[in-house]
Amino acid sequence: MSFEKVQKYFNDAGLADRIKVLDESSATVLEAADALNCEPEHIAKTLSFLVDSEPLLVVMAGDAKVDNKKFKAEFHKRARMIPRDEVEGYIGHKPGGVCPFALKEGVKVYLDISLKRFNVIYPAAGNSHSAVQLSLPELMTYANADHWVDVCKGWLVDEEA
């Protein structure tokens, strides 16, 4: 049902042709990159967190990892991922298909600056066999992102991981 909601969302926006339905799994960054024939860093992975019992999503480049110090500086709380079996209840999508589109009411979305290196990225589209091809301005618009954040590490060439 999640995929259908995302598909309708992009159909209503006139961008249904951007959704890629994949034969292979796209549940992990490496699987998605392989299925889409792109570099892993171009996969926009979406991680789900609870901050003061409120769910939020951070969309980041596939080669980025959450930096706990940066996360705490931004959100004033330690990074606490939503337990796998609770993700769908909070977000509206199951793990492997979590994306920043067609979410449950009240879920805030933030985009990490690790994505700003790319013109085109591929977030999931609601299930573990789909993705959607978007530009960064399109991602910002269609994810209804709150704002850009700097909460990741491991993606800068000169950065120590």
N, C-alpha and C positions, 0 to 999 in steps of 0.2 A: 504493500500500500504506500509505503514511503516513496518509492520510485515514481509511482503514479502521481503523487502530490507534486513532486519536483518537476515531473514532465509537464503537468498542467500549468505549473507556475511559469515555466519557460515558454510554453505554448502561448499563454496569455501575454507574455512579454514579447512575443514574436521571435523568440530565439530557440525554438524547439529543435531546429537543425543543428544546434551546437552540442546536443546531448549525444554521447557515444555509448551505444549498447555493446558490451564486450562479451566475446565468447569465453575469454579467460577471466579469472578473478582479478579484481582491482582492490581487494580488501586491505592490502598493505602497500606501502610506497613502492617497493621493488616490484610487486606484482602489477601494480597500475602502470608503472613506467615501462615494464616489459610489454604489457597489453597495448599500450598507446604508442610504443616505439619512440619514447623520449627519455631524456635524462631524469633520474629520480628527483633532482632538485626542482624540476618543473611541476611535480605533483604538489598540489596545495592540500596538505593534510590538515584535518580539522580535529582538534583535541577538545574534549569537554571537561570542564572543571566546575566545582562548587565553591563559591565564595559567599560566606555568611548564609549558607543554605540556598543560595540563588545560583542557577546554572548559567554558565557562560561558555562561549566557544572562542578559541583562538585558532585562526587559520594561519599556517606557516609553510615555508618552503619544505620540500621533502627531505632536505639534508640538514634541517635545523632541529635543535633539541631545546626543550624548555630550560631556561636558566633560572633556578629557584630564587636567587637573589634579585634578579631583574623582575621576575614575576611578583615577588613580595613588594618591591619598590613601586610597581605600577598599581597593584590591586590591594596593597596593604594587608595581605594575608598570604600565608604559605600556599604554594600550589598543591591542590588536592584534586586529583582526577576523580570523576564520577565512576563508581564501581561498574564494571562491564555489564552486570545484570540489571543495572538501574538506568543506563544511558537512554534507552528508548523512552522510558517513562518521563525523564526530564526533558529530553531534546526532541523526540519524535522520530528519530532514526536509530537503527540498530548499529552496533559497532561493525566496521567494515564498509558502512555506507553513510556514516555521519558526514553531513555537509552543512553549509551555512544558509540553506534555502528551505522554504516551506517548513519552518520550525514551529514548535509549540509557542504559544503566546508568552512573551516576557523573557525569552532567551536572548541575551545580548551577544553580539558578535564583534570580535576585534581582529584586525589584520596585523600580522607581524611584519616588520620592515624587511625581513629576510626575503619576502616576495618581490620587493621593489626592483630586484635585478632583472626581472623578466617582463617581456611584452605579453606573453601568453602563458597561462597556467591552466592546470587541470584539477579542479576539486571533484570530489565524488558527487554523484547525483541521486543519492538516496538508497542505493543498495551496493552490494559487493561485486557487481558486474556492470558498472556504469561510471561515467565521468562527464564533465561538461567543459568545453573549451571556452575560456573567457580571457579578455584583456583585464588589466588591473582596474581601470575605471569601471568596467562592467562588473567585476567582482565586488568592488566597493558599493556600487549601486544595487545590484541584485541580492547581495548578502545583507543589505541594510546595515552595513557595518557602523558601529559607534564611532571608532576612530582607529588610527594606526598606533601600534604599540611596539616597544622594543623589549621583548621578553625571551628571546632565544639566543643560543650560542651554537658554535660548531659550524657555522656556514660561512664565516669570513675567512678568506685565504690566510690572512696574517694573524688570525685570532688563535689563542691557545684554548683548546677545548677543555 
